[in-house]
Amino acid sequence: MPAPPEILLVGRVERPHGLAGEVSASVLTDFPERFSPGAVLLWKRGGEERPLTLSAVRPHGKRLLLAFEGIDSVEEARGLSGGDLCVGAAEAFPAPEGYFYEHEVLGWICEDARGRSLGVAAGLEATPAGPLLSVETRPGKVALVPFVDGIVLEVDRRNRRIVLDPPEGLMELAES
């Protein structure tokens, strides 16, 4: 099972925009307000990384146009293309009530209402049908459990525990 990440992906630099060093970036976070002048983001691509300080932000369709301190030409902006924009996990915005981050639930104990172990949370992902919790029932075996009321009975952040009432036979699908 993966360890919780130390950094979180919040955006991706797509390409330069204009001649003054701006870049077009895809937003990969539920909290685009984190892109504000003065914010420091970690830019990463392959083995390269460097901190970048935002100096300006403006919307551009479904993306943002970003300007960074010290990036003043199209050539410098082009050098950022394809890079990920990240923040430290400690800088994650507090989750709204009833909302849980994937990195937050990794490794949490999953059990049924009687306290019987069902496995360990190995992921939480958004799908068109709703969020799915990956529960590693044993090494190499994962059950996908809808992360919805009625199946998720309790999420205990303090004790890193998720109480589930999965439909009959769902957990056994991981065993086959």
C-alpha positions in Angstrom: 0.0 0.0 0.0 1.4 3.4 -0.9 2.4 5.9 1.8 0.7 9.2 2.0 2.3 11.7 -0.3 4.5 14.5 1.0 3.5 16.8 -1.9 0.1 17.2 -3.6 -0.4 17.9 -7.3 -2.5 21.1 -7.8 -1.9 22.0 -11.4 0.1 21.4 -14.6 1.8 23.9 -16.8 0.5 23.3 -20.4 2.3 25.9 -22.5 3.5 29.5 -22.7 0.9 32.2 -23.3 2.0 35.5 -25.0 5.5 36.9 -25.0 5.9 38.1 -21.4 6.4 34.8 -19.6 2.8 33.8 -18.7 1.8 30.2 -18.9 -1.5 28.4 -19.4 -2.1 25.9 -16.6 -4.6 23.2 -15.9 -6.1 23.3 -12.4 -6.0 19.8 -10.7 -7.3 20.8 -7.3 -10.8 21.3 -5.9 -9.5 24.6 -4.4 -8.4 26.8 -7.3 -8.3 29.7 -4.8 -4.8 28.4 -3.8 -3.6 30.0 -7.0 -3.2 33.6 -5.8 -0.3 36.1 -6.1 2.4 35.4 -3.5 1.7 31.7 -3.3 4.8 29.5 -3.7 4.4 26.4 -5.7 6.9 23.6 -6.3 7.4 23.0 -10.1 8.5 19.5 -11.0 9.2 17.7 -14.2 11.2 14.4 -14.3 14.1 14.9 -11.9 13.9 18.7 -12.1 12.2 20.8 -9.5 12.2 24.4 -8.3 10.0 26.7 -6.2 8.0 29.4 -8.1 6.2 32.4 -6.6 3.0 33.5 -8.3 3.0 37.1 -9.3 -0.4 37.2 -11.2 -3.3 34.9 -11.9 -6.2 35.3 -14.3 -8.9 32.9 -15.7 -8.7 31.7 -19.3 -11.5 29.3 -20.2 -11.1 26.2 -18.1 -7.5 27.0 -17.3 -5.6 29.7 -15.5 -3.0 32.1 -16.9 -0.2 32.3 -14.4 2.8 34.6 -14.1 5.7 33.8 -11.9 8.4 36.0 -10.4 11.6 35.8 -12.5 9.9 34.2 -15.5 9.8 37.1 -18.0 10.0 35.7 -21.5 8.3 33.2 -23.7 11.5 31.1 -23.7 11.6 30.9 -19.9 7.8 30.1 -19.9 8.4 27.4 -22.5 10.9 25.8 -20.2 8.1 25.2 -17.6 5.8 23.4 -20.1 4.8 19.9 -19.0 5.7 20.5 -15.4 3.6 19.8 -12.4 2.7 22.4 -9.8 2.6 21.1 -6.3 2.3 22.1 -2.7 3.4 20.3 0.5 0.8 18.0 2.0 0.9 20.1 5.1 -0.4 23.0 3.0 -3.6 21.2 2.0 -6.7 23.3 2.6 -8.8 21.9 5.5 -11.4 19.5 4.0 -15.0 20.8 4.2 -17.4 18.9 6.4 -18.1 15.4 5.0 -15.2 15.7 2.4 -12.1 13.5 2.6 -8.9 13.8 0.6 -7.4 10.6 -1.0 -4.0 11.3 0.6 -5.8 11.7 3.9 -7.5 8.3 4.0 -4.5 6.2 2.8 -3.7 3.5 5.4 -6.9 4.0 7.4 -8.4 0.9 8.9 -11.7 -0.2 7.3 -14.0 -2.3 9.4 -17.7 -3.3 9.5 -20.2 -2.2 12.1 -19.3 -5.1 14.4 -15.6 -4.0 14.4 -14.5 -6.9 12.0 -11.5 -5.8 9.9 -12.3 -5.5 6.2 -8.9 -4.2 5.2 -7.0 -0.9 4.7 -7.9 2.1 2.6 -5.6 2.1 -0.4 -7.2 5.0 -2.3 -10.2 7.2 -2.9 -11.1 8.4 -6.4 -13.8 10.4 -8.0 -15.7 8.6 -10.8 -18.7 9.6 -12.9 -20.8 7.3 -10.7 -19.5 8.8 -7.4 -16.5 8.3 -5.2 -15.0 4.9 -4.8 -12.9 3.7 -1.8 -10.2 1.1 -2.7 -9.9 -1.3 0.3 -6.9 -3.6 0.3 -8.4 -6.7 1.8 -5.0 -8.5 1.7 -1.8 -8.0 -0.3 -2.7 -7.6 -4.0 -6.4 -7.9 -3.5 -8.5 -4.7 -3.6 -12.3 -4.2 -3.3 -13.9 -1.0 -4.7 -16.5 0.2 -2.3 -18.9 3.1 -3.1 -18.0 6.0 -0.7 -21.6 7.0 -0.1 -24.0 7.3 2.8 -25.6 4.0 3.6 -22.4 2.1 2.8 -20.0 4.4 4.7 -21.4 4.5 8.2 -18.7 6.5 9.9 -15.4 8.2 9.1 -13.3 8.8 12.2 -10.4 11.1 11.3 -9.1 11.1 14.9 -8.7 7.3 14.9 -8.0 6.9 11.2 -10.9 4.5 10.8 -13.7 4.0 8.3 -16.8 1.9 9.2 -18.5 0.3 6.2 -21.7 -1.7 5.6 -20.9 -3.0 2.1 -23.5 -4.9 0.1 -23.4 -8.6 0.6 -20.7 -10.2 -1.5 -18.9 -7.0 -2.4 -15.8 -7.6 -0.3 -15.5 -11.2 -1.6 -15.2 -9.9 -5.2 -11.7 -8.8 -4.3 -10.8 -12.4 -3.2 -11.7 -13.9 -6.6 
